[in-house]
Amino acid sequence: MKNNVKVIRKDKGLTQEKLAELLNVSRQTIISIESSRYVPSTMLSLKIAKYLSKRVEELFELEQKDFD
């Protein structure tokens, strides 16, 4: 799954640390999401979308391999 979390987070002027604090997760969780090593839960995806003022679909995109 591809994501645009890092780009949008930076556009909003948020650090990884600040976003992690807002979401009540570790900075390592944000790093893992941004590097596509971790796919967040539905709840966490919705929270990220809320804090970044975006729709979930704008943050996360399924790739063909996700269907295989």
C-alpha positions in Angstrom: 0.0 0.0 0.0 1.4 3.4 -1.0 0.8 6.4 1.1 1.3 10.2 1.0 1.5 10.7 4.8 5.0 12.1 4.8 4.4 14.6 2.0 1.1 15.9 3.5 2.5 16.0 7.0 5.4 18.1 5.8 3.0 20.4 3.8 1.1 20.9 7.1 4.3 21.9 8.9 4.1 19.0 11.3 7.0 17.0 12.6 6.9 13.2 13.0 7.1 13.8 16.7 4.1 16.2 16.8 1.9 14.0 14.6 2.8 11.1 16.9 1.8 13.1 19.9 -1.5 14.2 18.4 -2.3 10.5 17.5 -1.0 9.1 20.8 1.4 6.8 19.1 5.2 6.6 19.0 7.3 8.5 16.5 8.5 5.1 15.4 5.0 4.2 14.4 4.9 7.3 12.2 8.2 6.5 10.7 7.0 2.9 9.9 3.8 4.2 8.3 5.6 6.8 6.2 8.1 4.2 5.0 5.3 1.7 4.2 6.6 -0.9 6.6 3.4 -0.7 8.7 -0.2 -0.4 7.5 -2.2 1.4 10.2 -5.5 0.1 11.5 -8.7 1.6 10.2 -9.0 3.7 13.4 -5.5 5.1 13.1 -5.9 5.8 9.4 -9.1 7.8 10.2 -7.3 9.7 12.9 -4.4 10.5 10.6 -6.8 11.7 8.0 -8.6 13.9 10.5 -5.4 15.6 11.8 -4.1 16.1 8.3 -7.5 17.4 7.1 -7.6 14.9 4.3 -9.7 11.9 3.2 -8.3 8.5 3.9 -8.2 7.9 0.1 -5.9 10.9 -0.3 -3.5 9.4 2.2 -3.5 5.8 1.3 -3.6 4.0 -2.1 -4.0 0.4 -2.8 -1.5 -1.1 -5.3 -2.1 -4.1 -7.6 0.0 -6.3 -5.4 -2.5 -5.6 -2.5 -5.1 -7.5 -4.5 -2.9 -10.5 -5.3 
